[in-house]
Amino acid sequence: MDKPENSAALDVIMSRRSVRAFTSEEVSDEQVEKLLRAAMAAPSAGNAQPWEFVVIRDKALLDKVPAINPYAAFAPKASVGILVCTDPEYEKFPGYWIEDTSAATENLLLAAHALGLGAVWTGVYPDSQRVSAFRALVQTPERIIPMAFILVGYPQSLPKPADRFLSERIHQNTWSS
Amino acid sequence: MDKPENSAALDVIMSRRSVRAFTSEEVSDEQVEKLLRAAMAAPSAGNAQPWEFVVIRDKALLDKVPAINPYAAFAPKASVGILVCTDPEYEKFPGYWIEDTSAATENLLLAAHALGLGAVWTGVYPDSQRVSAFRALVQTPERIIPMAFILVGYPQSLPKPADRFLSERIHQNTWSS
């Protein structure tokens, strides 16, 4: 069953960083579809795929994001924003939607990096004010829960890979070893 | 800023599937370290990196997993189990740890696939019985929350890629469009 190690994929995982400064170049619809295909390839509890995505290109909407989340002040400079949401009605095993949509979001971020784009995850859920504000911004039904807002564009510069390895966070068989 | 598309990385994202049947070949310590390096390269709210990992190779422990989670009945056949946990004390922005540890878990699954290994995410949190049982199994302090249990081994066979793309889950600017 041996397969050669896919070092290009490991490189993408290890070198992905958050990108918050973008050029004016637009991300194409084809690229956005690749990002969403990657997101939807994520695992989910019972393979329920409980996600929904709102692709925001309307600058009038992106201009309103900094007032919703000051940590997303650069949103108006992004080419596109992707609001990752759940519809809890899709869940087969209730309560796992945060994990499912987070796995999808990480796939999306990695795919952006693989495409030479820059992206950043800005937090929405569980901040109830942000959840309500994004719901209002894109006019979702009340049952829809916005989980994260991802901004994507061409990076002004590529941050260097970070070494985040912490050997002390690894335990063998039991916590104390 | 253009960079060539890393299609090998996209392939790994698009072709990863859950693997639940393993050969008897053991995953090496070096491979496990690569998986954990990938996990720790994930983004987290405020870069808090609120994760801890328990690597379980002890067969006596793996044998106890099916009683904790019947959906992980194959755990004793895995070469290694990795319990992804949080220590909420690491959080800078409380409440985001599920998202952070889920992004780390997805990185781990993708890295396993990139290494030619097979892996599967089995659910722990928010099932309070499984959380308590895993906490007892590996003897964590009470504040530690086991989030997911990942089983890893050499795959008996590689499942074919699945097409999970659902165009109806994509909205443009607002929900109704």
Interface residues (C-beta under 8 A of the other chain):
Chain A: M1 D2 K3 P4 E5 N6 S7 A8 A9 L10 D11 V12 I13 M14 R16 S18 T23 E25 K34 L36 R37 A38 M40 A41 A42 P43 A45 Q49 W51 E52 F53 V54 V55 I56 R57 D58 L61 F93 G95 Y96 I98 E99 D100 S102 A103 T105 E106 N107 L109 L110 A111 H113 A114 L115 G116 V120 W121 G123 Y125 P126 D127 V138 Q139 T140 P141 I144 M147 A148 Y154 P155 Q156 S157 L158 A162 R164 F165 L166 R169 I170 H171 Q172 N173 T174 W175 S176
Chain B: M1 D2 K3 P4 E5 N6 S7 A8 A9 L10 D11 V12 I13 M14 R16 S18 T23 E25 K34 L36 R37 A38 M40 A41 A42 P43 A45 Q49 W51 E52 F53 V54 V55 I56 R57 D58 L61 F93 G95 Y96 I98 E99 D100 S102 A103 T105 E106 N107 L109 L110 A111 H113 A114 L115 G116 V120 W121 G123 Y125 P126 D127 V138 Q139 T140 P141 I144 M147 A148 Y154 P155 Q156 S157 L158 A162 R164 F165 L166 R169 I170 H171 Q172 N173 T174 W175 S176
